[in-house]
Amino acid sequence: MKKHNFNAGPSILPQYAIDQTAEAVKNFSGTGLSILEVSHRSKEVDAMNLEAMALFKELLDIPEGYRVLFLGGGASTQFFTIPYNLLETKAAYLVTGAWAKKAAKEAKLFGTMEVVATSEDKNFTYIPKGYSIPEDADYFHITTNNTIFGTEIKYDMDSPVTLVADMSSDIFSRPVDVSKYGLIYGGAQKNLAPAGLTFVIVKEEILGKVSRPMPTMVDYRTHIKSDSMFNTPPVFAIFTALQTMKWLKELGGVAAIQKTNIEKAKHLYDQIDGSKLFVATVPDPEDRSLMNVCFVMKPEYKELEGEFQTFASGKGMVGVKGHRDVGGFRASLYNAMPMESVDALIACMREFEAAH
C-alpha cells in the first residue's frame, strides 16, 4: 500500500533529493567515502557548501548585502541568538502561535520585549490585524507560518524597523521580497532537508550594533567570516538541502511551486468547507496556511475523530493526526507533497463521510 506522508516535520522530501542523498551515503562526489564520514574541510564539501549557498540566493533572488548561513541548533536556538545580536533596548513580537510565543519569551532575557498583537485569545486561529509596530523597537519579529495552528502570513509586510521572520515551514513555498527583511531564519526539516540544519539569511549592515559582549558561536559575524565553516556544519543535511533546491529549480523555482501549493491547498480546503463532517479550524481563508491544513470534526460528530484517524491510517495516510493543542487532523502540504496524495486524502474523507 502506498504511504502518503502528511507529517508536519520532519516531513516529506522530493524523491530526487532522497535518491541523491542515498547515493551520497555510499559514495560522496566520487571520493569513495560516505557523506556521513567525509571531512568538512575537504574540497568536495567546501564546493558543496558554496554551491548550496549560491543556489539558495538564486532561488530567493537575495540581493547584495545579505549572507546565507548554514548552522546547527534548530530554529529554537535562533530564538535567543537573534536578540543576542540585535536587541539593544526593545524588541517587538507578533505572537501567532506556540513557536512565536517561545521566541518572544527568549527575547525577554536581553531587554524589553513588547507583544504588539496576539491571537492567543482564540487559540491562534487567526492572524491579528490593525496593530502598530513601535518605531523605537530594535526589530519586529514575526512567524510567517504556524504549523500547529494552520495560519500563515502570505505576504511581505512593510516595517518601520528591522523585520525578522521565522520561515521554518514555508521557506521556498512562495517568492519572498528579501529586501524587506533584516533577517530570515528557520529549521530545514519541513521544506528543505532532514533535521539538523538551520538556515539564516541576514543583512550584514544590521549586525554589530549591540553593546553587549557575545560568545563567539552566537555572533553571526563569526559564521559570515567562515562561510558557515567556523565549526563542523551539518554536512549531511546541507547536501540534502542542495538536492532539494536543485529539484525546485528544475520545476521552475518558487514562483512555479507557489502555484502548485495554492492549487493543492484550495483542493483540500474546498473539500473541508463542503463537508458535512469536517470543519476547518481557521475560519478566514485569508489566514489559512497553504502548508498546514488543520481541521476537526464538527461538534455533532466529535466522537468520530478516533474512528476517522484509524480509517485514514488504514488507507495509507501518515501523520494526519492534529497537534495536541488543536486536536482533530492536520495535513501538511509542503513543496514535495504531490497532488496525488492530496487527492488520496480527499477520497479517504469522502469515503468515510459516505459511510456515516
GIZIGI-V212203 format. One record per pair of residues at least 24 apart in sequence whose ideal C-beta (glycine too) atoms are under 7 Angstrom apart, sorted by the first residue. I is the first residue (numbers start at 1). J is the second residue. D is the distance in whole Angstrom. If there is no record, write none. Layout:
i:j:d
I:J:D
I:J:D
This chain:
i:j:d
1:316:5
2:316:5
3:316:5
3:318:5
4:316:5
4:317:5
4:318:6
4:341:4
4:344:5
4:345:7
5:318:5
5:319:6
6:317:6
6:318:6
6:319:4
6:320:5
6:331:5
6:332:5
7:318:6
7:319:3
7:332:6
8:147:5
8:292:6
8:319:7
8:330:6
8:332:5
9:147:7
9:169:7
9:189:5
9:190:4
10:189:4
10:194:6
10:195:5
11:189:7
11:190:5
11:332:6
11:334:5
12:334:6
12:336:5
12:337:6
13:240:7
13:244:6
13:336:5
14:244:6
14:247:4
14:336:5
16:243:6
16:247:4
17:240:5
17:243:4
17:244:4
17:247:6
20:243:4
21:239:6
21:240:5
21:243:6
24:239:6
35:235:7
35:236:6
35:239:5
36:236:6
40:229:7
40:232:5
40:233:6
40:235:5
45:235:6
48:238:7
48:239:6
48:242:6
49:227:7
49:228:7
49:229:7
49:238:6
50:227:7
51:242:6
52:238:6
52:241:6
52:242:4
52:245:7
55:242:7
55:245:5
55:249:7
56:245:7
59:172:6
59:245:6
59:248:6
59:249:6
59:253:6
59:254:6
60:176:6
60:178:6
60:254:7
62:178:5
62:201:6
63:178:6
63:179:5
65:203:6
65:204:6
65:205:6
66:178:6
66:201:6
66:202:7
66:203:5
67:202:6
67:204:6
67:224:5
68:199:7
68:201:6
69:199:7
69:200:4
69:202:7
69:220:7
69:223:5
69:224:7
69:228:5
70:197:6
70:199:6
70:228:4
70:233:5
70:238:5
71:198:5
71:200:6
71:223:6
71:228:7
72:196:7
72:198:6
72:234:5
73:198:6
74:187:5
74:198:6
75:166:6
75:168:5
75:185:6
75:186:5
75:187:4
75:198:6
77:198:7
78:185:5
78:198:7
78:200:7
79:103:4
79:106:4
80:106:4
80:109:7
81:218:5
82:164:6
82:183:7
83:107:4
83:110:4
84:110:7
84:214:6
84:218:5
85:207:6
85:210:7
85:219:7
85:220:6
86:138:6
86:139:5
86:162:7
86:206:7
86:210:7
87:111:5
87:138:5
87:210:7
88:138:5
88:209:7
88:210:5
88:211:7
89:138:6
90:114:6
90:136:6
90:137:5
90:138:6
91:137:6
91:138:6
91:139:6
91:141:7
92:116:5
92:133:6
92:134:5
92:137:4
92:140:5
93:141:5
94:128:7
94:141:7
94:142:5
95:120:6
96:124:6
96:127:6
96:143:6
96:146:5
96:151:6
97:124:5
97:143:6
97:146:3
97:148:6
97:149:5
97:151:7
98:148:5
98:325:7
99:143:6
99:166:6
100:143:4
103:141:6
103:166:7
123:149:7
124:149:4
124:151:7
125:149:6
125:151:7
125:281:6
125:282:5
125:283:7
126:151:7
126:282:7
126:284:6
126:287:5
127:151:5
127:153:6
127:287:5
133:159:6
133:160:6
133:161:6
135:160:5
135:161:6
137:161:5
138:162:7
139:164:5
139:182:6
140:164:7
144:170:6
145:169:5
145:170:4
145:289:6
145:291:5
146:289:7
147:292:5
148:323:4
148:325:6
148:326:6
149:294:7
149:326:6
150:281:6
150:282:5
150:288:7
150:289:5
150:292:5
150:293:6
150:294:3
150:330:7
151:282:6
151:287:5
151:288:7
151:289:6
152:288:7
152:289:4
152:290:6
152:291:7
156:180:5
162:206:5
169:291:5
169:292:7
170:291:5
172:248:6
172:254:6
172:335:6
173:257:7
173:258:7
173:261:5
173:290:7
173:291:6
173:335:6
174:254:6
174:258:4
175:254:5
175:255:6
175:258:7
182:206:5
188:237:6
188:241:6
190:334:6
191:334:5
191:335:5
192:241:5
192:244:5
193:237:5
193:240:4
193:241:4
193:244:6
194:237:5
194:240:6
196:234:4
196:237:4
197:234:5
197:237:4
197:238:6
197:241:6
248:335:7
257:335:5
261:290:5
261:333:7
261:335:7
262:290:6
264:333:5
264:337:7
264:339:6
264:342:5
265:290:4
265:293:6
265:333:6
267:342:6
267:346:7
268:293:5
268:331:6
268:342:6
268:345:7
268:346:6
269:293:7
271:346:5
271:349:6
275:349:7
275:353:6
276:353:6
277:301:5
277:304:7
277:353:5
277:356:7
278:349:7
281:326:6
281:328:7
290:333:7
291:332:6
291:333:6
291:334:6
292:330:6
292:332:5
293:330:7
293:331:5
293:333:6
294:322:6
294:326:6
294:328:7
294:330:5
295:328:6
295:329:5
296:327:6
296:328:3
296:329:7
297:328:7
304:356:6
308:352:6
311:352:5
312:348:5
315:348:5
317:345:6
317:348:6
